Every structure is written in structure tokens, then in C-alpha cells.
Amino acid sequence: MHSLLDRLLNKTTKLLAIASMLLLSNSLYAGHHEAGEKMSSPPAKVESLSWMTGAWIGELAPGVFLEENWIKPAAGTIVSAVRMFGEAGTSMVEIVHIEEVGSTLELHIQQWNPLFEERAPAQKMRLAAITQNSVNFTAAEDGGMSELGYSLIDDEFQIHVTPKEGDKLIIKLAAND
């Protein structure tokens, strides 16, 4: 009977050793990323986007203007009301909402026609990169854009739009005092 107990303990010890090695190898692998695998979003707080605050305007085409009005960060969010307009009136309204999710940022964007008819479903984007005066997001779900970014270069507010299909577009805005 003593040898049966020894054999059971020996098997249990071996199983525990194998399980420990598997757990250790899994935890070591958890920080590893395969080639082509998307990395997680960098850590960020919405207060780091305070440089976006203000009213910005630029001419997209002759007589067609884009206006963005960013509200100061508060309660873990920063929000912008956007309007595209010309002599014929407003042609598009957009809400951009950036919020803290966990230790990073997510952007939600939605556009409407003037009568609040949805132009397309809302799109969610995840933080890809952030610096002192720039922020970039990548699509987290299907939508019209694969990337969207903002930067402030001197006094010029830039919007970097990469549509799902097509070339990257940079929209340049100035302070709208």
C-alpha cells in the first residue's frame, strides 16, 4: 500500500510540474506578438488631447467649408461638433467622441445629412499612436475610414483621413476666432 501511495504522489508531482511549466510558458508567451498581429492600443488619458480644444475652420473646396468645434476634455471624454457648409447651407453634421476606455482611448464618429439622416453607421476606432500634438486612430470595426488622425502644427490644425478605399487626405484648418 505504501508503494501505491508513493506512485500516486510521484504521478501527482509530475502532473503539477508539467502544469507549472505550461503556465509559465503561457505567461512568458503572453507578451509576445506574432508578425502582422495588431498590437494593443498605447496608454493615454483624454486630458492629453487638450491641444485640440477650440474652434477650427478651413476651406475644402471653393465656397465649401469644414468647421470643427472641440470642447475641453472633461469626465474622461472630449467631443467635437463638426459642420460642412457653403452658400447652399449645411451639407453635413458630424459628432466625434473620444473617451477613455481602460487605460487607452477610443473614438466614435457619426455623420448625418442636414435633416439628421444617417450618412453611414457610426464607426469605432482605437488609439494607434499619440504624441504631444498628434493622435491617430485605426478602425476597430468596419466603416468608411481605415485611419483618422489629428495634429497641431504651429497654428494649423490638421485632420488626416485615410478612407477604406482611396488615398490619404489631409484637411488643414485654422483657428476660427
C-alpha positions in Angstrom: 0.0 0.0 0.0 2.9 2.3 0.8 4.2 1.8 -2.8 0.8 2.7 -4.3 0.8 5.9 -2.3 4.3 6.6 -3.5 3.4 6.1 -7.1 0.3 8.4 -6.8 2.4 11.1 -5.2 5.0 10.7 -7.8 2.4 11.0 -10.6 0.8 14.0 -8.9 4.2 15.7 -8.5 4.9 15.1 -12.2 1.5 16.5 -13.3 2.0 19.6 -11.1 5.4 20.1 -12.6 4.1 19.8 -16.1 1.1 22.2 -15.3 3.5 24.7 -13.8 5.8 24.6 -16.9 2.7 25.1 -19.1 1.5 28.1 -17.1 5.0 29.6 -17.0 5.4 29.2 -20.8 1.9 30.7 -21.4 2.7 33.7 -19.2 6.1 34.2 -21.0 4.4 34.0 -24.4 1.6 36.5 -23.4 4.0 39.4 -24.1 5.0 38.0 -27.5 3.4 39.3 -30.7 3.3 37.4 -34.0 4.3 39.1 -37.2 1.3 41.0 -38.6 -0.6 40.8 -35.3 -2.2 44.1 -34.2 -0.6 45.5 -31.1 -2.8 46.8 -28.3 -3.5 50.5 -28.0 -1.0 52.7 -26.2 -1.9 54.0 -22.8 -3.4 57.6 -22.8 -5.7 59.9 -21.0 -8.1 62.3 -22.7 -6.6 65.3 -21.0 -3.5 64.8 -23.2 -5.8 65.9 -26.1 -6.5 69.4 -24.6 -4.4 70.9 -27.5 -7.4 70.0 -29.8 -9.8 72.3 -27.9 -11.2 75.3 -29.8 -12.9 76.3 -33.0 -11.2 75.4 -36.3 -12.3 76.2 -39.9 -10.9 75.5 -43.4 -12.0 75.7 -47.0 -12.4 72.2 -48.5 -13.2 73.4 -52.0 -14.1 76.8 -53.4 -17.0 78.0 -51.2 -17.2 74.8 -49.1 -16.0 75.0 -45.5 -15.4 72.5 -42.7 -15.8 73.7 -39.2 -14.8 71.7 -36.1 -15.5 72.8 -32.5 -13.7 70.8 -29.9 -15.0 71.1 -26.3 -12.4 70.9 -23.4 -11.8 67.4 -22.0 -14.0 66.5 -19.0 -15.2 63.4 -17.4 -12.9 61.2 -19.4 -14.2 62.5 -22.8 -13.5 65.1 -25.4 -16.2 65.9 -28.1 -16.3 67.8 -31.3 -19.3 69.1 -33.3 -18.4 69.3 -37.0 -20.3 71.1 -39.8 -19.6 71.2 -43.5 -21.3 74.1 -45.2 -21.4 76.5 -48.1 -23.7 79.1 -49.8 -26.4 76.5 -50.1 -26.3 75.8 -46.4 -25.2 72.9 -44.2 -24.4 69.7 -46.1 -23.2 67.5 -43.2 -23.1 67.4 -39.4 -20.8 65.1 -37.5 -20.1 64.2 -33.9 -16.6 63.0 -32.8 -16.5 61.5 -29.3 -13.2 60.3 -27.8 -13.3 58.5 -24.5 -11.1 56.8 -22.1 -11.7 53.0 -22.2 -9.5 51.1 -19.8 -6.1 52.7 -20.0 -6.4 53.9 -23.6 -8.7 55.9 -25.9 -11.5 55.0 -28.3 -13.0 57.3 -30.9 -16.6 57.1 -32.1 -17.7 59.1 -35.1 -21.1 59.6 -36.7 -22.2 61.7 -39.7 -25.7 62.9 -40.7 -27.2 64.9 -43.6 -28.8 68.3 -42.6 -32.1 66.6 -41.6 -30.2 64.1 -39.4 -30.5 61.3 -41.8 -27.6 58.9 -41.2 -24.9 59.1 -43.9 -23.5 55.8 -42.7 -23.5 53.8 -39.4 -21.3 55.1 -36.6 -17.7 53.9 -36.6 -15.5 52.9 -33.7 -11.7 53.4 -33.8 -8.9 52.5 -31.4 -5.9 54.6 -30.5 -2.9 53.7 -32.6 -0.4 56.4 -31.6 -0.2 59.6 -29.6 2.3 62.4 -29.2 2.3 65.8 -27.5 0.4 67.4 -30.5 -0.9 64.5 -32.6 -3.2 61.5 -32.2 -4.0 58.7 -34.6 -6.8 56.1 -34.6 -7.3 52.9 -36.6 -10.7 51.3 -37.5 -11.9 48.9 -34.8 -14.8 47.9 -36.9 -15.9 48.2 -40.5 -16.7 51.7 -41.7 -15.7 54.4 -44.2 -12.3 55.1 -42.7 -9.3 52.8 -42.0 -7.4 55.6 -40.2 -8.2 59.0 -38.7 -5.7 61.4 -37.1 -5.4 64.9 -35.8 -2.3 67.1 -35.4 -1.5 70.6 -34.4 1.5 72.0 -36.4 2.2 75.6 -35.3 -1.2 77.2 -35.6 -2.6 74.7 -38.2 -5.0 72.0 -37.1 -4.7 69.1 -39.4 -7.1 66.2 -39.9 -5.6 63.1 -41.5 -8.2 60.9 -43.1 -7.5 57.5 -44.8 -10.6 56.2 -46.4 -11.3 52.5 -46.6 -10.7 52.8 -50.3 -8.6 55.6 -51.7 -5.7 57.9 -50.9 -5.0 59.6 -47.6 -6.4 63.2 -47.3 -5.0 66.0 -45.1 -7.5 68.7 -44.2 -5.9 71.9 -43.0 -7.9 74.2 -40.6 -7.1 77.5 -38.9 -8.3 78.9 -35.6 -11.9 80.3 -36.0 -11.8 83.2 -33.6 
